[in-house]
Amino acid sequence: MTATRYDKMRYYCLGFAFMDPDTVLLVRKDRGIHPGMINGYGGKVEYNESPFGSMVREFQEETGIVTKIDDWKTSAFLTSSGGHPDPWWVYVFRTMVGKSVEVPVTSDAGDPCVMSIDDVVKGSFKHPNNSAPWTAKGEPMFAPHVRSMILLCRDQLLYGEEHTTKVTIQHQYNG
């Protein structure tokens, strides 16, 4: 599906790049949705751009790592619930970049980090520059649903699952 200017729906892509099945490249976002929290790479699907094309573009802009459309596999869809004033749709992707990929030192999106699946499960991670947990002023470390999406993507990598999962996020909207 390609986003058009006449859609009221907002389309986004979110990608998880695995270095191996037990290690994922993530970012602590500086701006945008959920700043200060750990998330995958991604952003807005531009007008007349495919979700896959958007994922390739966003990942390169934010990491400097070049991928191709065929490198990304769809893992899930996240959608807002009916009645939301700004409806949105997120395409969740996964890719295997390998252990030899050069991890960016900095990014326009935020601070890159390499995280083990064990740390994702535990919800704990130490910032590379100090021993304090990497949290945003006492807020949850991960953006909403990110841990479950990482684990879903990892399971799909390990077990060869090529199916996708649709997840509807229920928002309290008191219009």
N, C-alpha and C positions, 0 to 999 in steps of 0.2 A: 504494500500500500504506500502511496506517495501522499504526503501532506499537501493540501491545497489551501489557498488563501480564504476559501469560502467555508472551510471547516470551523466549527466552534471548538472542536476538540483540540487540545494541545498534545503534540506527540514528542516523546523523548526516547533516547536510547541510553542504556546502562550496560556497561560491559565489564566482565571479570576476566583478567588475563592470568592464566596459570603458568608458572614456571615449571612445575611438575604437579602431579595430582595432590601433593601435600603442601604446596606453596603458591600463594596468590599475590599478585601485584595490586596494591590498593593506593588510595590517596586520602589524606586528611584535607578535606575541602576548605579553601580559604574564602570562597564566595559562593553565590548561587544558592541552590536548595540545600539545606542542612549544613551551613558553614560550621567548621570546627569538628565535624564528625567524619569518621572513616567511611568511605564509600568506594564504589567502583568508578571507572572513568565513563564519561558520556556527556550528553547535553541535548539540546533541542534539535529535532529533525527539521531542517530548513524547508522552505517552500520548494516543491518539485524535487525533493531529495528522497531517496528510499531510506528506510530505517537502517539497512545494511551499509549503504553509502555514508550515512550520518555517523555510524559507529566507527567506520574506518577513518573518516575525517576527524572526528572528535578525539579518538585515541592517538592519532598522529599529532594533532595540535597540542594535546595535553602531556604526551610522553616523548614525542620525537621518534617513536617506534613505528615503522612502516609495516602495515598489514594489508591484506587483500580482502575483498568481500567474502571470498570462499573460505577464509580463515575463521570467520565468525559463524557460530551456530546459535540458533534461537533456543533459549532455555525456558523462558516464561514470558507472560504478559501481566503487567500490573495495570489496573484501571481504577478510576474513581467511581464512586457509587452514583446512582441516579440522584438528581436534584442538586448536585455540586455546582456552585456558580461558575467555576472554571474547570470544566471536565478535562481530564488528561488520560493519556495512554502511554505506558512505558514498555518498550521492547527490551527484554533482558537477554543479553548475549554472553557467550563464553568463547574463549579461544585458548590455545596452548601456544605460548611464545617460546618456551624452552628455557633451560637454565643458563644458556650462554647469552641471553639478551642483556643489553646494557641498561641497568636500572637508572632512570633519570635522577639527577641530584636535586633538581628543582623542577617545578612545573607551574604553568599559569593557573592550573586548577588548585594547587596546594602542595603540601609536602607528601611526596611519594613514600610508600613503605612496602616492604616485603613481609608478609605475615604467614606463619604456618597455620595449617588447618587446626592444629591443636589449640593455638592461641585464639582462633576464631571461635571455636567451640567454648573455650573457657571465658571468652570475652575479656581477655587480658593481653596487654601488649605494652612493652616498655618503649618509650621514645628512644631512638638511637643515641641521642645526646645527653640523656640523663636517666636516672632510675625510676622516675615518677611514671605512674600509669598515664597513658596518652588519652586524656579525656578533655572535654570542652566545658570548663567551669562547673564541674560536678554533674554535667548532663551525661546521658548515655554516650558511650564511645562510638557506637555504630549508628549510622542513619537508619531509620525504620526499615525493617524487612531485609536489610543487607546481609545479616548473618545467615538467615534462612535461604536467601538467594545464592550466596556463596556455596553453601552446603548442597543445594540442589544442583548447581552447575558442576560441582566436584563429583557428585554421584553420577551425573550424566557422562562425565569424562571417564570415570572408572568402569562403569557398567555398560557403556555404549548406548545409553538410552537416547534416542533421537526424537522422542516425543516432547511436546511442550505442555506447560501447565498454565492455565489462566487463573490468576488470583485477583479477586476483587477487594479493594481496600475500602472499608466502610468508614466514612467520615461523618462526624456529627455536624450537620449543617442546620442551623436555625435561622434560615433565610429571612 
